[in-house]
Amino acid sequence: MFSKKTAAWFLSFISALVLIVIILLTVIEYRAFDLDFFEKEYSKLNSAEVIGMSEQDLMQTTEGLLAYIKGERNDLSIQANVKGQDRQVFNQKEIEHMVDVRMLYLTSNQIRNIGIGVLFCLLLGVRLLTHKRYLQYWSGGYLAGGGTLIGLLIALALIVARNFRWFWDNFHLLIFTNDLWMLNPETDILIQMVPEQFFFDLVVSILAITTGVIIALGLIAGLILRKKKKEGFDL
């Protein structure tokens, strides 16, 4: 049977993994709905001119699109002037794909909420097992878990940098059960709004922010362990 010490360390390690998944999902949501990010990318990629929309219409369309994904509006019936013609912005295939994206977002939210509950239970377990040594055990588990996932994030970053198209296509094949995501950049406004370069910048940004948060928490955990080691504490 596990000793209390082993059980506490194991729960701390698992809690670190759960926390980092929560952090990742939170960063994805933050960045994916950051209108300032969209605006900067649109300017960088000259998106309004490519699509044939005014910058104002493009941002209004983006706001409507994001509101739909978050469940704040019921449909994607968005009208705008595109290349001199007033029209429905998104075609049926794009709308059906966004139904899948919306479901993905809602599922991600559910996973994060469940993760928060699981994290609380794990931390409570560590607390009950270790009492006053709670922070020390959690810090040790976090450094182990954080180190493991930092390694995975670095590997993912290398894949993204080397062959983003391969990563992005396989991500879609893994997540979606249909080919609605395979849009035509010549005719479909959705992919013109968020082309491959947009998603490359988005993924790089998410990986950078997530890694930064993990390292910052790791530094705090390291300082806690260093302080307690001087006090004679050992895991």
NORURGI-V592105 format. One record per residue. N is the residue number from 1. PHI is phi in degrees with one decimal (none if undefined). BURIAL is # if it has 9 or more other C-alpha atoms within 8 Angstrom, else .. Layout:
N;PHI;BURIAL  N;PHI;BURIAL
This chain:
1;none;.  2;-68.9;.  3;-76.6;.  4;-60.1;.  5;-63.4;#  6;-66.3;.  7;-63.3;#  8;-65.5;#  9;-65.3;#  10;-63.0;#  11;-63.6;#  12;-64.3;#  13;-63.0;#  14;-64.7;#  15;-63.4;#  16;-65.4;#  17;-62.8;#  18;-64.1;#  19;-59.9;#  20;-68.9;#  21;-63.4;#  22;-61.6;#  23;-60.6;#  24;-60.7;#  25;-64.9;#  26;-67.9;#  27;-65.8;#  28;-59.4;#  29;-64.7;.  30;-58.0;.  31;-75.5;#  32;-69.6;.  33;-115.2;.  34;-85.2;.  35;-63.9;.  36;-63.3;.  37;-63.3;.  38;-59.3;.  39;-61.8;#  40;-65.6;.  41;-67.2;#  42;-61.1;#  43;-66.3;.  44;-63.2;.  45;-93.4;.  46;56.6;.  47;-65.2;#  48;-58.6;#  49;-69.6;.  50;-60.9;.  51;-78.1;#  52;91.7;#  53;-119.9;#  54;-73.6;#  55;-61.8;.  56;-64.1;.  57;-63.3;#  58;-63.7;#  59;-69.7;#  60;-65.3;.  61;-63.3;#  62;-62.4;.  63;-61.4;#  64;-65.4;#  65;-62.8;#  66;-67.3;#  67;-62.9;#  68;-64.8;#  69;-59.2;#  70;-80.0;#  71;84.2;.  72;-91.3;.  73;-141.7;#  74;-92.1;.  75;-148.3;.  76;-113.5;#  77;-80.8;.  78;-117.0;#  79;-102.8;.  80;-159.3;#  81;-88.9;#  82;-119.1;#  83;53.6;.  84;83.6;.  85;-123.8;.  86;-75.6;.  87;-155.4;.  88;-70.1;#  89;-67.1;#  90;-103.9;#  91;-85.6;.  92;-63.7;.  93;-64.2;.  94;-63.2;#  95;-63.0;#  96;-64.9;#  97;-65.3;#  98;-69.0;#  99;-60.8;#  100;-65.8;#  101;-64.2;#  102;-61.5;#  103;-63.5;.  104;-62.1;.  105;-63.7;#  106;-63.6;#  107;-64.3;.  108;-59.8;#  109;-62.4;#  110;-63.7;.  111;-61.3;.  112;-64.1;#  113;-63.9;.  114;-63.2;.  115;-59.9;#  116;-62.7;#  117;-65.4;.  118;-63.8;#  119;-60.5;#  120;-59.8;.  121;-64.4;.  122;-64.3;#  123;-65.7;#  124;-64.3;.  125;-62.1;#  126;-62.6;#  127;-61.4;#  128;-66.8;.  129;-80.6;#  130;-117.0;#  131;53.8;.  132;-69.6;.  133;-92.4;.  134;-53.2;#  135;-63.7;.  136;-65.7;#  137;-64.4;#  138;-64.3;#  139;-61.4;#  140;-63.0;#  141;-66.0;#  142;-66.1;#  143;-62.1;#  144;-69.0;#  145;-67.5;#  146;-63.3;#  147;-62.7;.  148;-62.5;.  149;-76.1;#  150;-61.7;#  151;-60.3;.  152;-66.9;.  153;-66.1;#  154;-64.6;.  155;-62.1;.  156;-64.5;.  157;-61.8;#  158;-65.3;.  159;-64.5;#  160;-60.6;#  161;-67.7;.  162;-81.3;.  163;-152.6;.  164;-64.4;#  165;-58.2;.  166;-61.8;.  167;-61.1;#  168;-68.3;.  169;-64.2;.  170;-70.2;.  171;-60.1;.  172;-67.0;#  173;-64.0;.  174;-75.5;.  175;-85.2;.  176;-104.2;.  177;-102.3;.  178;-138.3;.  179;-108.4;.  180;-63.7;#  181;-74.6;.  182;-84.3;.  183;-93.5;.  184;-97.6;.  185;-66.1;#  186;-82.3;.  187;-125.9;.  188;-95.9;#  189;-65.6;#  190;-57.0;.  191;-75.5;#  192;-71.7;#  193;-69.8;#  194;-127.6;#  195;-73.5;#  196;-57.6;.  197;-62.5;.  198;-59.1;#  199;-69.4;#  200;-60.3;#  201;-62.8;.  202;-65.3;#  203;-63.5;.  204;-60.5;#  205;-63.1;#  206;-63.2;#  207;-63.4;#  208;-66.5;.  209;-65.4;#  210;-61.1;#  211;-62.2;#  212;-61.4;.  213;-66.6;#  214;-61.0;#  215;-66.4;#  216;-60.2;.  217;-66.5;.  218;-64.3;#  219;-64.7;.  220;-63.8;.  221;-61.1;#  222;-63.9;#  223;-65.5;.  224;-62.8;#  225;-64.9;#  226;-63.6;.  227;-63.6;.  228;-71.4;#  229;-64.1;#  230;-64.9;.  231;-86.1;.  232;95.5;.  233;-82.7;.  234;-141.2;.  235;-71.1;.
